[in-house]
Amino acid sequence: MEAKVVIAKLLQRFEFELVEGQSFEIYDTGSLRPMGRAICRLRPRTISGTTKK
């Protein structure tokens, strides 16, 4: 439960973007997960040109 809340907060506050130059393949075993590492760049989401704190 706590992990779901943390993930929801991260998704609300940040934009996730894959770093260029990496391949992204999905490993399907009941739940979807990336094969290998998924390196992401996080950027704070903005509201009307201001950064939410």
MDAnalysis code that builds the backbone (N, CA, C; Angstrom):
import MDAnalysis as mda
import numpy as np

u = mda.Universe.empty(159, n_residues=53, atom_resindex=np.repeat(np.arange(53), 3), trajectory=True)
u.add_TopologyAttr("name", ["N", "CA", "C"] * 53)
u.add_TopologyAttr("resid", np.arange(1, 54))
u.add_TopologyAttr("resname", ["MET", "GLU", "ALA", "LYS", "VAL", "VAL", "ILE", "ALA", "LYS", "LEU", "LEU", "GLN", "ARG", "PHE", "GLU", "PHE", "GLU", "LEU", "VAL", "GLU", "GLY", "GLN", "SER", "PHE", "GLU", "ILE", "TYR", "ASP", "THR", "GLY", "SER", "LEU", "ARG", "PRO", "MET", "GLY", "ARG", "ALA", "ILE", "CYS", "ARG", "LEU", "ARG", "PRO", "ARG", "THR", "ILE", "SER", "GLY", "THR", "THR", "LYS", "LYS"])
u.atoms.positions = np.array([
    [0.826, -1.197, 0.000],
    [0.000, 0.000, 0.000],
    [0.864, 1.253, 0.000],
    [1.885, 1.309, 0.859],
    [2.738, 2.495, 0.924],
    [3.476, 2.719, -0.387],
    [3.917, 1.644, -1.023],
    [4.623, 1.770, -2.303],
    [3.704, 2.376, -3.362],
    [2.439, 2.009, -3.362],
    [1.490, 2.565, -4.329],
    [1.318, 4.061, -4.123],
    [1.265, 4.498, -2.879],
    [1.121, 5.923, -2.574],
    [2.363, 6.685, -3.029],
    [3.535, 6.133, -2.760],
    [4.790, 6.781, -3.163],
    [4.862, 6.894, -4.683],
    [4.529, 5.832, -5.390],
    [4.561, 5.862, -6.854],
    [3.553, 6.868, -7.394],
    [2.360, 6.922, -6.809],
    [1.351, 7.885, -7.249],
    [1.841, 9.316, -7.061],
    [2.484, 9.599, -5.932],
    [3.016, 10.942, -5.674],
    [4.118, 11.300, -6.665],
    [5.000, 10.338, -6.959],
    [6.071, 10.587, -7.932],
    [5.490, 10.892, -9.310],
    [4.469, 10.131, -9.714],
    [3.854, 10.358, -11.017],
    [3.123, 11.693, -11.081],
    [2.584, 12.158, -9.956],
    [1.916, 13.456, -9.914],
    [2.909, 14.603, -10.015],
    [4.057, 14.457, -9.394],
    [4.996, 15.572, -9.256],
    [6.096, 15.627, -10.303],
    [6.351, 14.513, -11.000],
    [7.456, 14.472, -11.952],
    [7.018, 13.902, -13.290],
    [7.696, 14.341, -14.354],
    [7.546, 13.754, -15.680],
    [8.703, 12.792, -15.873],
    [8.419, 11.581, -16.309],
    [9.437, 10.560, -16.531],
    [9.697, 10.449, -18.030],
    [10.978, 10.466, -18.403],
    [11.360, 10.355, -19.806],
    [12.567, 9.426, -19.896],
    [12.507, 8.454, -20.793],
    [13.642, 7.551, -20.971],
    [14.835, 8.322, -21.515],
    [16.021, 8.024, -21.001],
    [17.246, 8.621, -21.511],
    [17.463, 8.089, -22.924],
    [17.885, 8.972, -23.823],
    [18.082, 8.587, -25.223],
    [19.153, 7.516, -25.376],
    [19.013, 6.723, -26.429],
    [20.025, 5.747, -26.775],
    [19.900, 4.391, -26.102],
    [18.821, 4.140, -25.415],
    [18.667, 2.826, -24.793],
    [17.474, 2.099, -25.406],
    [17.594, 0.799, -25.470],
    [16.477, 0.008, -25.979],
    [15.595, -0.373, -24.793],
    [14.313, -0.472, -25.052],
    [13.367, -0.781, -23.986],
    [12.520, -1.959, -24.428],
    [12.775, -3.106, -23.843],
    [12.009, -4.310, -24.140],
    [11.295, -4.763, -22.877],
    [10.119, -5.339, -23.063],
    [9.297, -5.747, -21.923],
    [9.399, -7.249, -21.702],
    [9.548, -7.637, -20.445],
    [9.604, -9.025, -20.004],
    [8.233, -9.354, -19.424],
    [7.504, -10.248, -20.049],
    [6.122, -10.546, -19.658],
    [6.050, -11.848, -18.866],
    [5.858, -11.725, -17.543],
    [5.704, -12.906, -16.684],
    [4.596, -12.662, -15.662],
    [3.399, -12.487, -16.133],
    [2.306, -12.217, -15.204],
    [2.185, -10.746, -14.872],
    [3.304, -10.084, -14.662],
    [3.331, -8.632, -14.515],
    [4.385, -8.111, -15.486],
    [4.140, -6.960, -16.053],
    [5.070, -6.413, -17.036],
    [6.215, -5.700, -16.334],
    [7.423, -5.954, -16.794],
    [8.600, -5.277, -16.259],
    [9.626, -5.164, -17.374],
    [10.515, -4.185, -17.276],
    [11.518, -4.037, -18.336],
    [12.580, -5.124, -18.257],
    [13.107, -5.506, -19.417],
    [14.263, -6.408, -19.460],
    [15.481, -5.520, -19.227],
    [16.200, -5.782, -18.199],
    [17.356, -4.943, -17.894],
    [16.939, -3.655, -17.202],
    [17.777, -2.642, -17.348],
    [17.539, -1.377, -16.655],
    [16.768, -0.401, -17.529],
    [15.968, 0.432, -16.907],
    [15.266, 1.521, -17.587],
    [15.740, 2.809, -16.921],
    [16.665, 3.495, -17.571],
    [17.223, 4.722, -17.006],
    [16.347, 5.885, -17.452],
    [15.821, 6.634, -16.480],
    [14.891, 7.721, -16.766],
    [15.440, 9.055, -16.294],
    [14.958, 10.088, -16.949],
    [15.232, 11.464, -16.533],
    [13.935, 11.971, -15.905],
    [14.038, 12.559, -14.728],
    [12.866, 13.098, -14.045],
    [12.912, 14.612, -14.104],
    [11.756, 15.200, -14.419],
    [11.636, 16.656, -14.435],
    [10.420, 17.029, -13.605],
    [10.565, 18.041, -12.762],
    [9.399, 18.465, -11.984],
    [8.280, 18.934, -12.912],
    [7.065, 18.549, -12.624],
    [5.921, 19.030, -13.411],
    [5.693, 20.490, -13.073],
    [5.272, 21.251, -14.055],
    [4.999, 22.668, -13.826],
    [3.510, 22.936, -13.996],
    [3.038, 23.912, -13.244],
    [1.652, 24.347, -13.333],
    [1.679, 25.830, -13.666],
    [1.179, 26.196, -14.829],
    [1.145, 27.588, -15.286],
    [2.514, 28.250, -15.223],
    [3.551, 27.527, -15.591],
    [4.888, 28.098, -15.646],
    [5.615, 28.160, -14.321],
    [5.031, 27.627, -13.257],
    [5.707, 27.621, -11.958],
    [5.980, 26.186, -11.540],
    [7.028, 25.994, -10.771],
    [7.363, 24.664, -10.279],
    [6.616, 24.398, -8.986],
    [5.914, 23.271, -8.915],
    [5.189, 22.896, -7.695],
    [6.173, 22.348, -6.682],
    [6.088, 22.832, -5.456],
    [6.987, 22.367, -4.392],
    [6.236, 21.590, -3.357],
])
